Amino acid sequence: MVFNNSTQTPMELFNDGYDIPLIGLDNGMFYFIQVPAIVCLTMSLICASATIILSFWSHPAAVFYTRWTRGERLVVYISVCDSLLSISLLVNHLQVLITKMHARPKELCTFFGLITTEFMLGQILMVNVVAINIFALMLFNTKISFGKFDRGILLWSFGVPSIGALIAALLEQFGPMGIICHFDAFMARLPVWS
């Protein structure tokens, strides 16, 4: 392995990720990437939205924390997480499909990256809490307390990711990846190897 002995700094070698071409645009695969992503995200959004609507149709919203079972509330929370993630990714993919370029200005790409990170991590943490709750209930016949109005699970699922996403945004870690805006492509930040 030989190192490039260039006197340029890594940041001078790259253009904040905007030098990364859109994946598939040069070889005709662009629509085969973007269209299925948009279709899948739309289907996910429809299913999650239907779950939320049917849940509130069968139970009054006014008694959400008092009469709904924990399982019913968790289904709504997971559906909300999935809906928010689907919306954020759908808007980003639609923007790429329509413009056939990365989101500009950089601040828009940063915003897309921030909300995608927030809702992706929120969904992951929500599913982990649900799995741990089910495990504790089945194995130990114990219910985990989420606090009044489920504030524990909501802070964990939305508060923790928002702190991480804001730190990443302040450190300018969000940018074009080639398909969507999220974290800058990792290889674009490394020195050139030959």
PLY file of the C-alpha trace (Angstrom):
ply
format ascii 1.0
element vertex 194
property float x
property float y
property float z
element edge 193
property int vertex1
property int vertex2
end_header
0.00 0.00 0.00
1.41 3.38 -1.00
0.36 6.66 0.58
-0.31 9.74 -1.50
2.33 12.26 -0.40
0.25 15.24 -1.46
0.68 18.43 0.55
-3.07 19.05 0.41
-5.14 18.42 3.51
-7.92 15.82 3.25
-10.51 18.62 3.27
-8.86 20.26 0.23
-8.95 16.98 -1.68
-12.74 16.74 -1.51
-15.69 19.05 -2.02
-17.87 18.32 1.06
-19.30 15.21 -0.59
-20.75 17.07 -3.56
-18.03 15.59 -5.73
-19.61 12.16 -5.14
-21.80 11.40 -8.16
-25.37 10.22 -7.71
-25.34 6.44 -7.69
-26.80 4.97 -10.86
-26.95 8.20 -12.86
-23.94 7.31 -14.98
-24.90 3.69 -15.72
-28.69 3.88 -16.16
-29.52 2.38 -12.76
-30.72 5.67 -11.24
-34.45 4.96 -11.63
-33.97 1.33 -10.56
-32.63 2.65 -7.26
-34.86 5.65 -6.61
-38.26 4.37 -7.78
-38.28 1.13 -5.70
-37.11 3.12 -2.68
-39.98 5.58 -3.15
-42.51 2.75 -3.66
-41.34 0.88 -0.55
-41.33 4.04 1.57
-44.81 4.95 0.33
-46.13 1.48 1.19
-44.52 1.66 4.63
-46.06 5.09 5.21
-49.51 3.83 4.13
-49.33 0.82 6.47
-48.05 2.81 9.45
-50.63 5.57 8.87
-53.42 3.00 8.59
-52.32 1.46 11.87
-52.40 4.84 13.61
-55.78 5.79 12.12
-57.39 2.44 12.96
-55.96 2.53 16.48
-57.47 5.94 17.20
-60.67 4.99 15.43
-61.26 2.09 17.80
-60.10 3.91 20.97
-60.68 7.54 22.00
-57.53 9.65 22.03
-58.58 11.37 25.27
-57.93 8.20 27.27
-54.67 7.25 25.51
-52.64 7.02 28.73
-55.39 5.82 31.04
-57.41 3.17 29.19
-55.22 2.01 26.33
-53.10 -1.02 27.10
-49.34 -0.70 27.00
-49.22 -2.91 23.91
-51.71 -0.68 22.09
-49.67 2.42 22.93
-46.44 0.75 21.83
-47.98 -0.15 18.47
-48.93 3.51 17.99
-45.42 4.65 18.99
-43.75 2.25 16.55
-46.15 3.31 13.79
-45.39 6.98 14.46
-41.63 6.26 14.31
-42.06 4.37 11.04
-44.24 7.12 9.57
-41.77 9.86 10.45
-38.81 7.89 9.07
-40.71 7.07 5.88
-41.69 10.71 5.38
-38.15 12.00 5.90
-36.61 9.45 3.51
-39.43 9.81 0.99
-38.98 13.58 0.74
-35.23 13.13 0.30
-35.60 10.45 -2.41
-38.24 12.53 -4.23
-35.93 15.54 -4.21
-33.10 13.44 -5.69
-35.45 11.90 -8.28
-36.86 15.26 -9.40
-33.63 17.26 -9.49
-31.24 14.41 -10.37
-28.67 16.02 -8.07
-27.76 16.17 -4.40
-29.83 18.47 -2.20
-28.56 22.00 -2.32
-27.79 24.16 -0.47
-25.68 22.19 2.01
-28.02 23.27 4.83
-30.94 21.44 3.18
-28.85 18.29 2.92
-27.85 18.76 6.57
-31.53 19.06 7.52
-32.40 15.86 5.62
-29.51 14.08 7.34
-30.55 15.37 10.75
-34.19 14.29 10.52
-33.26 10.94 8.96
-30.85 10.25 11.81
-33.39 11.38 14.40
-36.19 9.16 13.15
-34.01 6.19 12.20
-32.38 6.05 15.64
-35.75 6.77 17.27
-37.28 3.78 15.52
-34.35 1.52 16.41
-34.47 2.52 20.08
-38.26 2.19 20.20
-38.12 -1.34 18.77
-35.36 -2.27 21.24
-37.44 -1.05 24.19
-40.46 -2.97 22.93
-38.38 -6.15 22.52
-36.87 -5.79 26.00
-40.32 -5.13 27.48
-41.75 -8.23 25.80
-38.77 -10.31 26.94
-39.16 -9.13 30.56
-42.90 -9.75 30.45
-42.59 -13.26 29.00
-39.58 -14.47 30.98
-39.99 -12.72 34.33
-43.68 -11.72 34.20
-42.51 -8.16 34.91
-43.63 -4.94 33.31
-41.01 -2.25 32.78
-42.18 1.17 33.94
-42.00 3.88 31.29
-43.01 6.63 33.72
-46.06 8.85 33.69
-47.38 9.39 30.15
-44.65 7.01 28.89
-42.13 9.82 29.21
-39.22 7.40 29.70
-39.69 5.61 26.39
-40.41 8.88 24.56
-37.32 10.62 25.93
-35.19 7.57 25.16
-36.56 7.15 21.63
-36.70 10.80 20.57
-34.56 12.76 23.04
-31.35 10.74 22.84
-31.29 10.63 19.01
-32.00 14.36 18.78
-28.96 15.13 20.94
-26.75 12.90 18.78
-28.16 14.29 15.54
-27.71 17.89 16.68
-24.10 17.22 17.67
-23.45 15.61 14.27
-25.06 18.59 12.53
-23.00 21.08 14.52
-19.84 19.12 13.63
-20.90 19.29 9.94
-21.05 15.52 9.53
-24.15 15.46 7.35
-24.00 15.65 3.57
-24.60 13.76 0.33
-24.04 10.00 0.28
-24.68 9.32 -3.38
-28.27 8.13 -2.89
-29.66 10.42 -0.18
-28.47 13.01 2.30
-27.23 11.47 5.52
-23.71 11.23 6.83
-21.07 12.35 4.34
-19.72 9.36 2.48
-16.99 7.90 4.70
-14.44 7.38 1.97
-14.71 11.00 0.86
-13.18 12.07 4.17
-10.13 9.78 4.07
-6.76 10.49 2.47
-6.22 9.07 -1.00
-4.57 5.63 -1.12
-2.95 4.20 -4.21
0 1
1 2
2 3
3 4
4 5
5 6
6 7
7 8
8 9
9 10
10 11
11 12
12 13
13 14
14 15
15 16
16 17
17 18
18 19
19 20
20 21
21 22
22 23
23 24
24 25
25 26
26 27
27 28
28 29
29 30
30 31
31 32
32 33
33 34
34 35
35 36
36 37
37 38
38 39
39 40
40 41
41 42
42 43
43 44
44 45
45 46
46 47
47 48
48 49
49 50
50 51
51 52
52 53
53 54
54 55
55 56
56 57
57 58
58 59
59 60
60 61
61 62
62 63
63 64
64 65
65 66
66 67
67 68
68 69
69 70
70 71
71 72
72 73
73 74
74 75
75 76
76 77
77 78
78 79
79 80
80 81
81 82
82 83
83 84
84 85
85 86
86 87
87 88
88 89
89 90
90 91
91 92
92 93
93 94
94 95
95 96
96 97
97 98
98 99
99 100
100 101
101 102
102 103
103 104
104 105
105 106
106 107
107 108
108 109
109 110
110 111
111 112
112 113
113 114
114 115
115 116
116 117
117 118
118 119
119 120
120 121
121 122
122 123
123 124
124 125
125 126
126 127
127 128
128 129
129 130
130 131
131 132
132 133
133 134
134 135
135 136
136 137
137 138
138 139
139 140
140 141
141 142
142 143
143 144
144 145
145 146
146 147
147 148
148 149
149 150
150 151
151 152
152 153
153 154
154 155
155 156
156 157
157 158
158 159
159 160
160 161
161 162
162 163
163 164
164 165
165 166
166 167
167 168
168 169
169 170
170 171
171 172
172 173
173 174
174 175
175 176
176 177
177 178
178 179
179 180
180 181
181 182
182 183
183 184
184 185
185 186
186 187
187 188
188 189
189 190
190 191
191 192
192 193
